[in-house]
Amino acid sequence: MKNFMPNHIFINRESSNDNISIFYDEPTFVVIANKDDLATIQLIDESKKPGIYILLGDNKRYIGQASNSIFTRLQQHNINKSWWNKLIFFGREDGHLSKAQLDLLERKIIKKMRKSSVDLDNSTQGNQSYIDKLSRFSAISLLNKVERILVDIANIDLFEVEEFESGIDSQNSNLNDSVSIKFGEATYTGKSCRAVFVQLVSKLLLSSEIEKLTDLITLDEPNTLQIIGTMKRISGKGTVLTKQIESSKYHVYVNFSKQGLCTQINRMAKLTDKQVHFERW
């Protein structure tokens, strides 16, 4: 089980349309936001720095770089690319990313993306430029931190088709298959990973274990960090992203990919000092 946590996490919500998450793991920052949040993005310091940005929309991705202001590039793509609805960008807090490092990062992400099942909007393989060993090591280290933040904390795998706003009824496995995990001494079985996840959360919330889950609970709408809340969460498109736990006041955020659900179950296992085994997942 991974023990990685970023040094600081900040989540900003200034209105119903602003849902900007900023993750820090020195010297790295990662920003995740919706396209609708561009007006607010321009107000944060990270958007004014050099970095790599990724546009996401359904099964489509675009990777780009900005050697000066990331926000300037996002503004341009807001005009010339209409298909994206979510974005991720990252860089160094001190702004020290050279053109050679940006070229390397962009090229590596494009290469990995082309091996995945997503539709890549980039028409080239990225720029090829000379980079010394120290700069290469620094850039790769930064990329590793970014990928860990996205997968372990934000539940996003850049190289997998994520279930952004897919609704709570989508299944993560074939209905003829049975999903099963062992959590502590109990076994949970269902027709989908999501169904098993809801079962587990329900059992923990309705038991004394709820006291150990305070880090995951908010009095507001749940999100990808505080996955349990007292309010239903609905996306800007009207999709319900949560599932109410029967016989309780709680709603749990369920709009995760299969890997995302696994990550959340591991978080709960760590908080409750339980062993988890994904028997059929």
Backbone hydrogen bonds, N-H to C=O, Kabsch-Sander energy under -0.5 kcal/mol:
donor,donor_aa,acceptor,acceptor_aa,energy
7,N,24,Y,-0.6
8,H,24,Y,-1.6
10,F,22,I,-2.4
12,N,20,I,-2.9
13,R,11,I,-0.5
18,D,15,S,-1.2
19,N,17,N,-0.7
20,I,12,N,-1.9
21,S,19,N,-0.5
21,S,32,I,-2.7
22,I,10,F,-2.8
23,F,30,V,-3.1
24,Y,8,H,-2.2
25,D,28,T,-2.4
28,T,25,D,-2.7
29,F,91,G,-2.0
30,V,23,F,-2.3
31,V,89,F,-3.1
32,I,21,S,-2.6
33,A,87,L,-2.3
35,K,85,N,-2.2
37,D,34,N,-1.9
38,L,35,K,-1.5
40,T,37,D,-0.9
41,I,37,D,-2.4
42,Q,38,L,-1.7
43,L,40,T,-1.8
44,I,41,I,-1.6
47,S,44,I,-1.1
48,K,45,D,-1.8
49,K,46,E,-1.4
51,G,66,A,-2.2
52,I,90,F,-2.1
53,Y,64,G,-2.3
54,I,88,I,-3.4
55,L,62,Y,-2.7
56,L,86,K,-3.1
57,G,60,K,-2.2
60,K,57,G,-2.4
61,R,119,D,-2.4
62,Y,55,L,-1.6
64,G,53,Y,-2.6
66,A,51,G,-2.5
70,I,49,K,-1.3
70,I,68,N,-0.6
71,F,47,S,-2.9
73,R,69,S,-1.1
74,L,70,I,-2.0
75,Q,71,F,-2.6
76,Q,72,T,-1.6
77,H,73,R,-2.2
78,N,74,L,-1.7
79,I,75,Q,-0.8
79,I,76,Q,-0.8
80,N,76,Q,-2.3
81,K,77,H,-1.8
85,N,56,L,-2.5
86,K,56,L,-2.1
87,L,33,A,-2.7
88,I,54,I,-2.3
89,F,31,V,-2.2
90,F,52,I,-2.5
91,G,29,F,-1.6
93,E,27,P,-3.1
95,G,92,R,-1.4
97,L,95,G,-1.6
102,L,98,S,-2.5
103,D,99,K,-2.6
104,L,100,A,-2.1
105,L,101,Q,-2.7
106,E,102,L,-2.7
107,R,103,D,-2.5
108,K,104,L,-2.5
109,I,105,L,-2.2
110,I,106,E,-2.3
111,K,107,R,-2.4
112,K,108,K,-2.2
113,M,109,I,-2.6
114,R,110,I,-2.2
115,K,111,K,-0.6
115,K,112,K,-0.7
116,S,113,M,-1.3
119,D,59,N,-3.6
120,L,118,V,-0.7
121,D,61,R,-3.3
129,S,127,N,-0.6
136,R,132,D,-2.4
137,F,133,K,-2.5
138,S,134,L,-2.2
139,A,135,S,-2.2
140,I,136,R,-2.6
141,S,137,F,-2.3
142,L,138,S,-1.9
143,L,139,A,-2.3
144,N,140,I,-2.4
145,K,141,S,-1.8
146,V,142,L,-2.3
147,E,143,L,-2.5
148,R,144,N,-2.0
149,I,145,K,-2.5
150,L,146,V,-2.5
151,V,147,E,-2.3
152,D,148,R,-2.7
153,I,148,R,-0.6
153,I,149,I,-1.7
154,A,149,I,-2.3
156,I,150,L,-3.8
158,L,156,I,-0.7
160,E,157,D,-1.9
162,E,160,E,-0.8
166,S,163,E,-1.6
168,I,240,V,-0.6
170,S,167,G,-0.9
177,D,174,N,-2.0
179,V,177,D,-0.5
179,V,190,G,-3.0
180,S,280,R,-2.8
181,I,188,Y,-2.2
182,K,277,H,-2.8
183,F,181,I,-0.6
183,F,186,A,-2.7
184,G,182,K,-0.6
184,G,275,Q,-3.1
186,A,183,F,-1.7
188,Y,181,I,-2.7
190,G,179,V,-2.3
196,V,192,S,-1.9
197,F,193,C,-2.3
198,V,194,R,-2.3
199,Q,195,A,-2.1
200,L,196,V,-2.4
201,V,197,F,-2.5
202,S,198,V,-2.6
203,K,199,Q,-2.3
204,L,200,L,-2.3
205,L,201,V,-2.6
206,L,202,S,-1.7
207,S,204,L,-1.3
210,I,204,L,-0.6
210,I,207,S,-1.5
211,E,208,S,-1.4
212,K,209,E,-2.0
213,L,210,I,-1.4
214,T,211,E,-0.5
216,L,213,L,-2.1
217,I,214,T,-1.2
218,T,228,I,-2.6
223,N,226,Q,-2.5
227,I,225,L,-1.0
228,I,216,L,-2.6
229,G,251,H,-2.7
230,T,220,D,-1.1
231,M,220,D,-0.9
235,S,239,T,-3.0
238,G,235,S,-2.0
241,L,233,R,-2.7
242,T,233,R,-0.6
243,K,252,V,-2.2
245,I,250,Y,-2.7
246,E,244,Q,-0.6
248,S,245,I,-1.1
251,H,229,G,-3.1
252,V,243,K,-2.6
253,Y,227,I,-3.1
254,V,241,L,-2.4
255,N,241,L,-0.9
256,F,254,V,-2.4
261,L,257,S,-2.4
262,C,258,K,-1.8
263,T,259,Q,-2.2
264,Q,260,G,-2.1
265,I,261,L,-2.3
266,N,262,C,-2.2
267,R,263,T,-1.9
268,M,264,Q,-2.1
269,A,265,I,-2.2
270,K,266,N,-2.1
271,L,267,R,-2.1
272,T,268,M,-1.9
273,D,270,K,-0.7
274,K,269,A,-2.6
277,H,182,K,-2.6
279,E,277,H,-1.5
280,R,180,S,-2.7
